[in-house]
Amino acid sequence: MAISGLVITFNEEKNIAKCIDALFQYCDEVIIIDSNSKDKTVEIAEAKGAQVYSQAFLGDGPQRTHGLQYCKNDWIMNLDADEFLDTDALEFIKKNEYESSQYDAFKFRVKNFLGEKLINYAGWYPDAKVRFFNKKTAHPSAHMAHQYIISTNEKSVNVHILHYGWESYKQVIDKKNQYSTWAAQQLYENGKKVSAFKPVLNGLVAFIRCYFFKKGFLNGIDGLAFSLIQSFFSFMKYVKLIRLNKIS
């Protein structure tokens, strides 16, 4: 199959070997765009047969876009190092029906895990994302955080990506804190200004949505924790934006 696997990395020595092995099940090349990792990510990736290119981190979307120039194929599977196709997604890819379809981007559902525990509550499932697209007519957005694929004809498919992103709540919170910084910077660069009430209002709305409407309350302390984490992200994004506007 003429598919290029594209992965952006930074200190992913724990995941990268498994990631590359999985991609080579259905890709004829794997391209790694590494943000100057300090661990053995590059060494392991090259040993596994991936092509590795170093690039200081440009932001989530721009870093992925930078990698497209090294991909020889039009069809791109752009996973993170801790993401893997589930059995149903592998079957979808191996049928090759996408090649003759009218669509240039496919959105898969994402199963997020904390350790080995599936997070299927508080709005964390289905966390649908486009990871498979044709670079001739589709490409990543320029967002620093939470980039998405801009396409001409996208289709949602009921197949899954397995995302083993975190081993602890600390890792979840650290990642959300990082995302809130990137999101605030993006809003600031776009000239966005908000009132002092915005962080509180959005944080409260995010919690109510996740805990009550997305039924986080049915999942005990974990449901409460993940609802609060979503609230934290929304709150901090706008607090950091207000701070950026004050010091500019």
C-alpha positions as CSV (number, residue, x, y, z in Angstrom):
1,M,0.0,0.0,0.0
2,A,1.3,3.5,-0.9
3,I,1.0,5.1,2.5
4,S,3.5,7.2,4.4
5,G,3.5,7.1,8.1
6,L,4.3,10.5,9.6
7,V,5.1,11.0,13.3
8,I,6.3,14.0,15.2
9,T,8.4,13.2,18.3
10,F,10.1,14.6,21.3
11,N,11.6,12.2,23.9
12,E,9.6,9.2,22.8
13,E,12.0,6.4,23.4
14,K,9.4,4.5,25.4
15,N,6.9,4.4,22.5
16,I,8.8,4.9,19.2
17,A,9.8,1.3,18.5
18,K,6.3,-0.1,18.9
19,C,4.9,2.9,17.0
20,I,7.2,2.3,14.0
21,D,6.6,-1.5,14.0
22,A,2.9,-0.9,13.9
23,L,3.1,1.6,11.1
24,F,5.2,-0.7,8.9
25,Q,2.3,-3.2,9.0
26,Y,0.6,-1.0,6.4
27,C,3.0,1.8,5.4
28,D,5.9,1.5,3.0
29,E,7.8,4.3,4.7
30,V,7.9,5.9,8.1
31,I,8.9,9.6,8.4
32,I,9.9,10.9,11.9
33,I,10.1,14.7,12.5
34,D,12.0,14.9,15.8
35,S,12.1,18.1,17.9
36,N,15.7,17.6,19.1
37,S,15.0,14.8,21.5
38,K,17.4,14.3,24.5
39,D,16.8,10.6,24.8
40,K,17.3,7.7,22.4
41,T,14.3,8.4,20.2
42,V,16.3,9.1,17.0
43,E,18.7,6.2,17.6
44,I,15.8,3.8,18.0
45,A,13.8,5.2,15.1
46,E,16.7,4.9,12.7
47,A,17.4,1.3,13.8
48,K,13.8,0.5,13.1
49,G,14.1,1.7,9.5
50,A,12.4,5.1,9.8
51,Q,13.7,8.2,8.1
52,V,14.4,10.8,10.8
53,Y,14.6,14.6,10.3
54,S,15.4,17.0,13.1
55,Q,13.4,20.2,13.4
56,A,13.0,22.5,16.4
57,F,9.3,22.4,17.4
58,L,7.2,24.8,15.3
59,G,3.9,24.0,16.9
60,D,1.6,21.0,16.5
61,G,0.2,21.9,13.1
62,P,3.3,23.5,11.5
63,Q,5.5,20.6,12.7
64,R,3.2,18.1,10.9
65,T,3.0,20.2,7.8
66,H,6.8,20.5,7.8
67,G,7.0,16.7,7.6
68,L,4.8,16.4,4.5
69,Q,7.6,17.4,2.2
70,Y,9.5,14.2,3.1
71,C,6.6,11.9,2.4
72,K,6.8,10.3,-1.0
73,N,3.2,9.1,-1.0
74,D,0.0,11.1,-1.2
75,W,-1.8,9.2,1.5
76,I,-0.6,10.0,5.0
77,M,-1.2,8.2,8.3
78,N,-0.2,10.9,10.8
79,L,-0.2,9.3,14.2
80,D,1.4,10.4,17.5
81,A,4.0,8.0,18.9
82,D,1.6,6.8,21.5
83,E,-1.3,6.1,19.0
84,F,-2.0,2.8,17.3
85,L,-4.7,1.6,14.9
86,D,-7.2,-0.7,16.5
87,T,-8.2,-3.9,14.6
88,D,-11.2,-2.3,12.9
89,A,-9.0,0.6,11.6
90,L,-6.4,-1.8,10.3
91,E,-9.1,-3.7,8.4
92,F,-10.4,-0.4,6.9
93,I,-6.9,0.5,5.7
94,K,-6.1,-2.9,4.3
95,K,-9.4,-3.0,2.2
96,N,-7.9,-0.1,0.1
97,E,-11.4,1.3,-0.6
98,Y,-10.3,4.8,0.4
99,E,-8.2,5.0,-2.8
100,S,-11.2,4.9,-5.1
101,S,-13.5,7.0,-2.9
102,Q,-14.4,10.7,-3.3
103,Y,-13.0,11.5,0.2
104,D,-9.5,13.0,0.9
105,A,-9.6,12.7,4.8
106,F,-11.0,10.1,7.2
107,K,-11.9,10.8,10.8
108,F,-11.5,7.9,13.2
109,R,-12.8,7.6,16.7
110,V,-10.1,7.7,19.5
111,K,-10.0,5.4,22.6
112,N,-8.0,7.3,25.2
113,F,-6.4,5.3,28.0
114,L,-5.0,6.1,31.4
115,G,-2.6,3.3,31.8
116,E,-4.6,0.3,30.6
117,K,-8.0,1.8,31.6
118,L,-10.2,3.1,28.9
119,I,-11.5,6.7,29.5
120,N,-15.0,6.4,27.9
121,Y,-16.8,9.1,30.0
122,A,-16.8,12.8,30.7
123,G,-16.6,13.7,27.0
124,W,-13.4,11.7,26.3
125,Y,-15.0,9.2,24.0
126,P,-15.6,9.4,21.1
127,D,-12.7,11.8,20.7
128,A,-12.7,11.8,16.9
129,K,-9.7,12.9,14.9
130,V,-8.5,13.0,11.3
131,R,-5.3,11.1,11.2
132,F,-5.5,9.7,7.6
133,F,-5.6,12.0,4.7
134,N,-4.4,12.7,1.1
135,K,-1.8,15.5,1.1
136,K,-2.7,16.6,-2.4
137,T,-5.9,18.2,-1.2
138,A,-5.8,18.1,2.7
139,H,-3.3,19.4,5.2
140,P,-2.8,20.2,8.9
141,S,-4.1,23.5,10.2
142,A,-1.5,26.0,11.5
143,H,-2.7,25.7,15.2
144,M,0.0,25.5,17.9
145,A,-2.2,23.1,19.8
146,H,-5.1,20.8,18.8
147,Q,-4.4,21.1,15.1
148,Y,-7.0,19.6,12.7
149,I,-6.9,18.6,9.1
150,I,-8.3,21.0,6.5
151,S,-9.7,19.0,3.7
152,T,-12.2,19.2,0.8
153,N,-14.2,16.1,1.5
154,E,-14.0,14.5,4.9
155,K,-15.7,11.3,6.1
156,S,-16.2,10.0,9.6
157,V,-15.6,6.2,9.9
158,N,-16.6,4.1,12.9
159,V,-13.2,2.6,13.5
160,H,-10.7,3.4,16.2
161,I,-7.3,4.7,17.2
162,L,-5.9,3.5,20.5
163,H,-4.2,6.4,22.4
164,Y,-2.0,5.3,25.3
165,G,-1.2,8.9,26.3
166,W,-0.8,8.8,30.0
167,E,0.3,6.6,32.9
168,S,-0.8,9.0,35.7
169,Y,-3.0,12.0,36.4
170,K,0.1,14.1,36.7
171,Q,0.9,13.4,33.0
172,V,-2.6,14.3,31.9
173,I,-2.5,17.6,33.8
174,D,1.0,18.4,32.6
175,K,-0.1,17.9,29.0
176,K,-3.3,19.9,29.4
177,N,-1.2,22.7,31.0
178,Q,1.1,22.6,27.9
179,Y,-1.8,22.7,25.5
180,S,-3.4,25.6,27.4
181,T,-0.1,27.6,26.9
182,W,-0.1,26.9,23.2
183,A,-3.8,27.7,22.8
184,A,-3.4,31.0,24.7
185,Q,-0.4,31.9,22.5
186,Q,-2.5,31.2,19.4
187,L,-5.4,33.3,20.6
188,Y,-3.0,36.1,21.5
189,E,-1.3,36.1,18.1
190,N,-4.8,36.3,16.6
191,G,-5.5,39.5,18.6
192,K,-8.1,37.9,20.9
193,K,-9.0,39.7,24.1
194,V,-11.4,38.5,26.8
195,S,-12.8,39.8,30.1
196,A,-11.7,38.6,33.5
197,F,-15.0,36.6,33.7
198,K,-14.1,34.5,30.7
199,P,-11.8,32.0,32.4
200,V,-14.3,31.3,35.2
201,L,-17.3,31.1,32.9
202,N,-15.7,28.8,30.4
203,G,-14.1,26.6,33.1
204,L,-17.5,26.2,34.8
205,V,-19.3,25.4,31.6
206,A,-16.7,22.8,30.7
207,F,-17.1,21.1,34.0
208,I,-20.9,21.1,33.8
209,R,-20.8,19.7,30.3
210,C,-18.3,16.9,31.1
211,Y,-19.6,16.0,34.6
212,F,-23.3,16.2,34.0
213,F,-24.2,16.2,30.3
214,K,-21.3,13.8,29.3
215,K,-22.2,11.7,32.4
216,G,-18.8,11.9,34.2
217,F,-20.8,11.6,37.5
218,L,-21.5,7.9,36.6
219,N,-17.8,7.1,36.8
220,G,-17.0,7.9,40.4
221,I,-13.8,9.7,41.3
222,D,-12.3,9.2,37.8
223,G,-15.3,10.9,36.2
224,L,-14.9,13.8,38.6
225,A,-11.2,14.0,37.9
226,F,-11.4,14.1,34.1
227,S,-14.3,16.6,34.3
228,L,-12.1,18.9,36.4
229,I,-9.1,18.4,34.1
230,Q,-11.2,19.6,31.1
231,S,-12.4,22.5,33.2
232,F,-8.8,23.3,34.2
233,F,-7.7,23.4,30.5
234,S,-10.5,25.8,29.6
235,F,-9.8,28.0,32.6
236,M,-6.1,28.2,32.2
237,K,-6.2,28.9,28.5
238,Y,-8.0,32.2,29.1
239,V,-6.1,33.1,32.2
240,K,-2.9,32.8,30.2
241,L,-4.4,34.8,27.4
242,I,-5.3,37.6,29.8
243,R,-1.7,37.5,31.2
244,L,-0.2,37.7,27.7
245,N,-2.3,40.8,26.9
246,K,-1.3,42.5,30.1
247,I,2.4,42.1,29.6
248,S,2.4,43.0,25.9
